[in-house]
Amino acid sequence: MRTYNLPAVEAGQAISFRIRSVGSSGGESDIGGLVIGLAALGVGLLAAGLLWYRRSQAREEDEFSPQPEKAPIKRDHLLRQIADLDDAYEAGEIDASSYEQRRARLKDEVQRLMQADE
């Protein structure tokens, strides 16, 4: 830390000063601020991308998940959801892993309903 002394300053007199960064080689260096700014921008873009991805995954999950209803879920309704899921997968709207997980969950629910009817 450096301390600087100034001669007496009269009221209303302007004081001006300039702050600059000096690199290890002794010359001025403005690259430090640029690096910090770019790093902050990169972190912000990563955070925004992550939020966007997670929200799109949540919307996708909601779109193909069985929705709770007041009346018991009917087998035909679940079969329609499986068909919609198949269509979305064939159109490339969801990835294979998500497709397989959701389809297995819907099929399990259909099986459960069919066993309950027996």
N, C-alpha and C positions, 0 to 999 in steps of 0.2 A: 504494500500500500504506500502510495506516495502522497506527500502533503505539499501544497504550493501556497506561497504567500503573495498577496497583491498589495500594492501601495493603497493608501486611503482612497476610498471611492466616495464621491460626493452624491448626495441625494439626487435622483433623477438621471444620473449618469449610467449609460448602458455598459453592461459587461458581456463580452462574448468569449466563447471558448469552443474548442473542437475536441471531441474524444475520438481516438482512433486506436485500432488494435495493432500491435507490433508483433510480427511473427518471430519465431526463434532465430531467423537469419538477420533480424534487425530492421527489415523493411516493413512497410505498411502491409497489412493483410486484411482484405475484405472478404476473403473466402469463408472465414468462420461463420459469419452471419448467413451467408448463402447456404452453407451446409446445414446449419440448424434449421433454416426455413424450409429447405427441401425435405429434411428428415421429418419435420412437423407435418408437412403436406403429405408425405408418404404414409405416416401413421394415420392421419385423418382419412385418407383414401382407403386404406386397409380396413379401418373401423366401419366406414360407410359401406364398403363391399361386404363385410361380414354381416352387418345388420340386414342388408338387402337379401343376401343369401338365406339367412335364417328365417326372415319373414316369408320369402317365397316358398321355403320348405314347409313352414307352418300352414300356409294357405293351401299348398298341395296336399298336405296331410288331411286338412279339414275337408277338402273337396271329395276325397275318395274314402273317407272313414264313415262307418255307419253312424248316423246321427241318432241320438236318443229321442224316442218318441213317447207320447203319453200312452198309446196303445202298444201292445207287444209288437216287436219287429216281425214283419211277415217275410216268409221265405222268398216270395216273388220280388219284394223290394230289395233284398240282399242280392238276388240273382241279377237284378237290373244294375246294381252297383258294380257287380263283378263284370258285367258286360261293358259298362261305361269305363271301368278301369282297363279292360282289355283294349278298348278303342283308343284310349289315351296312350297306352303303351305302344300300340301299333303306329300311332301318329308321331311318336317320339317325344311326347310331352313329359314323360317321367322316365327315370333310369331303371334298369333291370332289377337292381337290388330292392328299391322301394316298391316296385311292381310286385315282385315275388312275396315280399313281406305282407303287403296289404291284401293281396289275393289270398294268401294262406289264412290270414285273419278272417276275411269274409267267408271263406269256405268252411272254416271251423265253426263260425256262427251259424251257417246254414245247416251243418251237420248237427249242431246242438239243438236247433229248432226241430229238425226232422226226428231226432231221438226223443225229444219231448212229446212229439205228436204220437209216438208209438205206444 
